[in-house]
Amino acid sequence: MTDAPRTTPSSTPVLVATLKWGALVCGVLIVVGGIVGYLVDGTDGLWSALAGVLLSAVFLAITAISILIANRWFGDALYVPIFFGIVLGGWILKFVIFLVILFLLRDQPWLNALVFFLAVVASILGALAVDVIALMRGRVPYASDVELPGEKTGADAGEGAHHDPDAKPDRSTAPSAD
């Protein structure tokens, strides 16, 4: 029994764009948060802001990276259980890391809780904005990664087959409305 040809899911470019833009936003927030944290509470505020931004960035990236890793099995008969196993494993990993970091940071004398909290909130809002922009610009169809009845797949259509979504339909064989 042969597996269906493996292709890339339509979510992959959106997730890659999210990671790229998220890294840029994270870099900006590290600089801005570090400056604001330093102005508020000196070096303690600086380190608190950096810890908050980095913690948020790692957590938000784990989900996108786990989905990208799971997408490697797209087209496999076991894709769905593999996908959900990897994504759920990423969420459990985030929960464990979150608890460990909170236990490690709770009694640190250098941690300014307010600066840390505001850095985490700013990072999450920045990441949500990046997600929305990436999804809106991603041009993912409503029904993606499906094969319609009678539609030729990449393997059936032959090498070099390309569908141009902007091409006008051929009306030469269509019945006239006369």
C-alpha positions as CSV (number, residue, x, y, z in Angstrom):
1,M,0.0,0.0,0.0
2,T,1.4,3.3,-1.0
3,D,1.0,6.5,1.0
4,A,-0.5,9.6,-0.7
5,P,2.2,12.0,-2.0
6,R,3.4,14.3,0.7
7,T,2.9,18.0,0.2
8,T,3.3,21.0,2.4
9,P,0.2,22.1,4.3
10,S,-1.0,25.6,3.6
11,S,-0.4,26.6,7.2
12,T,3.4,26.2,6.9
13,P,4.1,29.6,5.2
14,V,1.9,31.4,7.8
15,L,3.7,29.7,10.7
16,V,7.1,30.5,9.2
17,A,6.1,34.1,8.7
18,T,4.8,34.3,12.3
19,L,8.1,33.0,13.6
20,K,10.2,35.5,11.5
21,W,8.0,38.5,12.4
22,G,7.7,37.3,16.0
23,A,11.5,37.3,16.3
24,L,11.7,40.8,15.0
25,V,9.0,42.0,17.4
26,C,10.8,40.1,20.2
27,G,14.1,41.9,19.3
28,V,12.3,45.3,19.4
29,L,10.7,44.5,22.8
30,I,14.0,43.4,24.2
31,V,15.5,46.7,23.4
32,V,12.5,48.8,24.4
33,G,11.7,46.7,27.5
34,G,15.3,46.8,28.6
35,I,15.5,50.6,28.3
36,V,12.2,51.1,30.1
37,G,13.1,48.5,32.7
38,Y,16.4,50.2,33.3
39,L,14.8,53.6,33.7
40,V,12.2,52.3,36.1
41,D,14.4,50.1,38.4
42,G,18.0,50.2,37.2
43,T,19.7,46.9,36.3
44,D,17.0,44.9,38.2
45,G,14.4,46.4,35.9
46,L,16.5,45.7,32.9
47,W,16.9,42.0,33.8
48,S,13.2,41.7,34.8
49,A,12.1,43.1,31.4
50,L,14.6,40.8,29.5
51,A,13.4,37.8,31.4
52,G,9.7,38.6,30.7
53,V,10.2,39.1,27.0
54,L,12.4,36.0,26.6
55,L,10.0,33.8,28.6
56,S,7.1,34.9,26.4
57,A,9.0,34.6,23.2
58,V,10.1,31.0,24.0
59,F,6.5,30.0,25.0
60,L,4.9,31.5,21.9
61,A,7.5,30.0,19.6
62,I,7.1,26.5,21.0
63,T,3.6,26.2,19.6
64,A,4.5,27.3,16.1
65,I,7.6,25.2,16.1
66,S,5.7,22.1,17.3
67,I,3.1,22.6,14.5
68,L,5.9,22.9,11.9
69,I,7.5,19.8,13.2
70,A,4.2,17.9,13.2
71,N,3.5,19.1,9.6
72,R,6.4,17.0,8.4
73,W,4.1,14.0,8.6
74,F,1.4,15.7,6.5
75,G,0.0,13.2,4.1
76,D,0.9,10.2,6.3
77,A,-1.9,7.9,7.4
78,L,-1.0,8.7,11.0
79,Y,-0.7,12.4,10.5
80,V,-3.6,13.4,12.8
81,P,-2.5,11.5,15.9
82,I,1.1,12.5,15.3
83,F,0.1,16.1,14.9
84,F,-2.0,16.2,18.1
85,G,0.6,14.2,20.0
86,I,3.4,16.7,19.1
87,V,1.3,19.8,19.7
88,L,-0.1,18.5,23.0
89,G,3.5,17.5,24.0
90,G,4.6,21.1,23.2
91,W,1.8,22.5,25.5
92,I,2.8,20.1,28.3
93,L,6.4,21.1,27.8
94,K,5.4,24.8,28.1
95,F,3.5,24.1,31.3
96,V,6.4,22.3,32.9
97,I,8.9,25.0,31.9
98,F,6.5,27.7,33.1
99,L,6.2,26.1,36.6
100,V,10.0,25.6,36.8
101,I,10.7,29.2,35.8
102,L,8.2,30.6,38.2
103,F,9.6,28.6,41.1
104,L,13.1,29.7,40.2
105,L,12.2,33.4,39.8
106,R,9.8,33.9,42.7
107,D,12.4,34.6,45.4
108,Q,15.0,36.3,43.2
109,P,16.0,39.7,44.7
110,W,16.7,41.2,41.3
111,L,13.2,40.5,39.9
112,N,10.9,43.5,39.7
113,A,7.5,41.8,39.5
114,L,5.7,44.7,37.8
115,V,8.3,45.2,35.1
116,F,8.4,41.4,34.5
117,F,4.6,41.3,34.3
118,L,4.4,44.2,31.9
119,A,7.1,42.8,29.7
120,V,5.2,39.5,29.5
121,V,2.0,41.3,28.6
122,A,3.6,43.5,26.0
123,S,5.3,40.4,24.4
124,I,2.0,38.5,24.3
125,L,0.2,41.5,22.7
126,G,3.0,41.9,20.2
127,A,2.8,38.2,19.3
128,L,-0.9,38.3,18.9
129,A,-0.6,41.3,16.6
130,V,2.0,39.3,14.5
131,D,-0.3,36.3,14.4
132,V,-3.2,38.3,13.2
133,I,-1.2,40.1,10.5
134,A,0.5,36.9,9.3
135,L,-2.9,35.1,9.1
136,M,-4.5,38.0,7.3
137,R,-1.7,38.2,4.7
138,G,-1.2,34.5,4.4
139,R,-3.9,34.0,1.8
140,V,-4.9,30.6,3.1
141,P,-8.0,29.3,1.4
142,Y,-11.1,28.5,3.5
143,A,-10.9,24.8,2.5
144,S,-7.3,24.1,2.2
145,D,-5.3,20.9,1.9
146,V,-8.2,18.9,0.4
147,E,-8.7,17.1,-2.8
148,L,-12.0,17.6,-4.5
149,P,-13.7,14.8,-6.4
150,G,-12.4,14.7,-10.0
151,E,-9.5,17.0,-9.1
152,K,-6.1,15.8,-10.3
153,T,-3.4,15.8,-7.6
154,G,0.3,16.6,-8.1
155,A,1.1,13.0,-8.9
156,D,-1.9,12.5,-11.2
157,A,-1.5,15.8,-13.0
158,G,2.1,15.0,-14.0
159,E,5.3,17.0,-13.7
160,G,5.1,20.7,-14.2
161,A,1.4,20.9,-13.7
162,H,0.5,24.2,-12.3
163,H,-2.8,25.8,-11.4
164,D,-3.0,29.6,-11.7
165,P,-5.7,30.8,-9.3
166,D,-5.8,34.2,-11.1
167,A,-6.3,32.7,-14.5
168,K,-9.7,33.3,-16.2
169,P,-11.7,30.1,-16.9
170,D,-11.8,28.8,-20.5
171,R,-15.3,29.7,-21.8
172,S,-14.7,28.5,-25.4
173,T,-16.5,25.2,-24.7
174,A,-19.2,26.6,-22.4
175,P,-22.7,26.7,-23.7
176,S,-23.9,30.2,-24.7
177,A,-26.7,31.9,-22.8
178,D,-28.6,32.7,-26.1
